[in-house]
């Protein structure tokens, strides 16, 4: 596990000119932007705060997991 963490490079992007998209109609909610082949996510209520940066593969895994209910706290485990 430590080797994986050491191998993972930190992705830093300049998101100052990004076109941020809000989730739904709430500009203070989650926002995403597509920048240089990566996906950035931030808290719209804190636009000057940090952004999480995802590779396309990481973003796809996140979206598919969300669609599947992986992050639903009320989801019953299979089995």
TIBAKE-811357 format. One record per residue (C-alpha): residue number from 1; residue in one letter; x, y, z. Coordinates in steps of 0.1 Angstrom, whole numbers, always signed. Example, Ala and Ser with C-alpha at 12.3 -4.5 7.8 and 13.67 -1.06 7.14 Angstrom:
# TIBAKE-811357
r resi = 1 | resn = A | px = +123 | py = -45 | pz = +78
r resi = 2 | resn = S | px = +137 | py = -11 | pz = +71
# end
This chain:
# TIBAKE-811357
r resi = 1 | resn = X | px = +0 | py = +0 | pz = +0
r resi = 2 | resn = X | px = +28 | py = +24 | pz = +9
r resi = 3 | resn = X | px = +45 | py = +17 | pz = -25
r resi = 4 | resn = X | px = +13 | py = +26 | pz = -43
r resi = 5 | resn = X | px = +11 | py = +59 | pz = -24
r resi = 6 | resn = X | px = +47 | py = +67 | pz = -32
r resi = 7 | resn = X | px = +42 | py = +59 | pz = -69
r resi = 8 | resn = X | px = +12 | py = +81 | pz = -72
r resi = 9 | resn = X | px = +21 | py = +115 | pz = -86
r resi = 10 | resn = X | px = +3 | py = +146 | pz = -74
r resi = 11 | resn = X | px = -15 | py = +162 | pz = -102
r resi = 12 | resn = X | px = -15 | py = +200 | pz = -101
r resi = 13 | resn = X | px = -35 | py = +220 | pz = -126
r resi = 14 | resn = X | px = -42 | py = +257 | pz = -131
r resi = 15 | resn = X | px = -79 | py = +258 | pz = -127
r resi = 16 | resn = X | px = -81 | py = +296 | pz = -125
r resi = 17 | resn = X | px = -96 | py = +299 | pz = -160
r resi = 18 | resn = X | px = -117 | py = +267 | pz = -159
r resi = 19 | resn = X | px = -154 | py = +267 | pz = -168
r resi = 20 | resn = X | px = -170 | py = +253 | pz = -137
r resi = 21 | resn = X | px = -203 | py = +234 | pz = -140
r resi = 22 | resn = X | px = -227 | py = +233 | pz = -111
r resi = 23 | resn = X | px = -246 | py = +201 | pz = -101
r resi = 24 | resn = X | px = -282 | py = +211 | pz = -104
r resi = 25 | resn = X | px = -293 | py = +246 | pz = -98
r resi = 26 | resn = X | px = -272 | py = +252 | pz = -67
r resi = 27 | resn = X | px = -241 | py = +273 | pz = -75
r resi = 28 | resn = X | px = -229 | py = +266 | pz = -39
r resi = 29 | resn = X | px = -229 | py = +229 | pz = -44
r resi = 30 | resn = X | px = -205 | py = +205 | pz = -61
r resi = 31 | resn = X | px = -189 | py = +219 | pz = -92
r resi = 32 | resn = X | px = -168 | py = +202 | pz = -119
r resi = 33 | resn = X | px = -146 | py = +214 | pz = -147
r resi = 34 | resn = X | px = -127 | py = +196 | pz = -175
r resi = 35 | resn = X | px = -91 | py = +209 | pz = -177
r resi = 36 | resn = X | px = -63 | py = +195 | pz = -198
r resi = 37 | resn = X | px = -77 | py = +160 | pz = -200
r resi = 38 | resn = X | px = -85 | py = +158 | pz = -162
r resi = 39 | resn = X | px = -116 | py = +164 | pz = -142
r resi = 40 | resn = X | px = -115 | py = +189 | pz = -113
r resi = 41 | resn = X | px = -141 | py = +190 | pz = -86
r resi = 42 | resn = X | px = -146 | py = +217 | pz = -60
r resi = 43 | resn = X | px = -171 | py = +231 | pz = -34
r resi = 44 | resn = X | px = -190 | py = +259 | pz = -52
r resi = 45 | resn = X | px = -194 | py = +277 | pz = -18
r resi = 46 | resn = X | px = -157 | py = +280 | pz = -16
r resi = 47 | resn = X | px = -145 | py = +287 | pz = -51
r resi = 48 | resn = X | px = -110 | py = +298 | pz = -40
r resi = 49 | resn = X | px = -106 | py = +266 | pz = -20
r resi = 50 | resn = X | px = -89 | py = +234 | pz = -31
r resi = 51 | resn = X | px = -101 | py = +213 | pz = -60
r resi = 52 | resn = X | px = -99 | py = +175 | pz = -62
r resi = 53 | resn = X | px = -82 | py = +164 | pz = -95
r resi = 54 | resn = X | px = -92 | py = +131 | pz = -111
r resi = 55 | resn = X | px = -78 | py = +112 | pz = -141
r resi = 56 | resn = X | px = -105 | py = +101 | pz = -166
r resi = 57 | resn = X | px = -102 | py = +65 | pz = -153
r resi = 58 | resn = X | px = -107 | py = +77 | pz = -117
r resi = 59 | resn = X | px = -136 | py = +98 | pz = -127
r resi = 60 | resn = X | px = -153 | py = +70 | pz = -146
r resi = 61 | resn = X | px = -149 | py = +47 | pz = -115
r resi = 62 | resn = X | px = -164 | py = +73 | pz = -93
r resi = 63 | resn = X | px = -194 | py = +80 | pz = -116
r resi = 64 | resn = X | px = -201 | py = +43 | pz = -121
r resi = 65 | resn = X | px = -199 | py = +37 | pz = -84
r resi = 66 | resn = X | px = -223 | py = +65 | pz = -77
r resi = 67 | resn = X | px = -247 | py = +52 | pz = -103
r resi = 68 | resn = X | px = -245 | py = +18 | pz = -87
r resi = 69 | resn = X | px = -253 | py = +32 | pz = -53
r resi = 70 | resn = X | px = -218 | py = +25 | pz = -39
r resi = 71 | resn = X | px = -219 | py = +57 | pz = -18
r resi = 72 | resn = X | px = -254 | py = +53 | pz = -6
r resi = 73 | resn = X | px = -253 | py = +50 | pz = +32
r resi = 74 | resn = X | px = -286 | py = +32 | pz = +33
r resi = 75 | resn = X | px = -277 | py = +6 | pz = +7
r resi = 76 | resn = X | px = -279 | py = -30 | pz = +19
r resi = 77 | resn = X | px = -248 | py = -51 | pz = +13
r resi = 78 | resn = X | px = -253 | py = -78 | pz = -14
r resi = 79 | resn = X | px = -254 | py = -114 | pz = -1
# end
